[in-house]
């Protein structure tokens, strides 16, 4: 069902001000969708170079992100594909992640 939903969208906008963690980031990467999210620590730690960030208190900043070129959006998707190995199983990705933070 989640894949069906992501098939119908171009990306996700997450203007969160406080969040401990959201599955939306991982789901969007796995489905190769653009992530536009708040430029706050919790989002930058999870997304790294894979997202486009905006000041969540600035409508103009969000507007500017939404008007970026399709090429820039595609570049972010390619970065996500490199940073998250899509050929691995979920279990292997989690295992690799846990190894990296030891």
N, C-alpha and C positions, 0 to 999 in steps of 0.2 A: 504494500500500500504506500509506503514512503517513497519508493522509486517512482510509482505512478504520479504522485504529487510533484516530485522534483522534475519529472518529464514535462510538466506543464508550465514551469517557470524558468526564467533566465538567471535568477540569482536571489539572494536573500539580503534583506536590510534588517540589521539588528541594532537599533538605537538605544540599547540598554545603558542604564546609568550604574547599575549594581547587579552583579551576577556572579555566583560562585563557579558555575560551569553550565554550558548549554550543549546539548547534543546537536543543535543546529549547525554549529561550526563543522563538526566532523562529518555530519550527513551531507552538507553542502560540498565539502571537499571530495567526498567519496562519489558524489553525483556530478562532479565537475561543474559546479555552479559558482558564479561570482559571489563573494561575500563583501558586503559593505557594512561596516560596523563602527561602533564608538571607539575613538582613540583613547582607550582606558586600559590600565594594566591587565585586567582579567582577559580582555579580548586580544591584546597584543601578545600575551604569553601563550595563548592557545593557537592563534592564527599565524604569528610570525610574519613572514613576507607574503603569505597567501591571500591577505585581505586588503581591501581599500579602506582606509580609516578616515573618519571625520570627527570634528568636534561635536559632541552630542547636544551642545547648547546653542549650536549655530545652524539655523535653517539654510543659510547661504552656503555653508560648508557642505552640507548634505546635497544641496542642489548642484554644486560644482562637481561632486563625486558622481552624481547621476548623469552628468553631461560629459563624462570622460569618454574617450573613443572606445569603440568595440575592440580595437587592437590592444588597448591597455587592459581591458577586461580579460581578453584571451591570454595575454601575457601572465596575468595573475593566476589563471587556471593552469597554465603550463608550470608555473613555479610550484603550485600545490601538487601537481602530478609528480614532480621531482622530489619534493620534500616528504610526501606520503607515498610510499611504495604501494601502488594499487594492485600489483601482482601478488602481494602477500595475502595470506588469509588474515582475518581479524585477529585470531589468536596469535599469529606470528607478529603482527604489528604491535599488539599489546606487549608481548614478550620483549620485542626489540626496544619499545619505549621504556619498559621497566629496567632493562639492562642499562639504558643510557642515563638513567637518573640515579643509579647506585653510587 
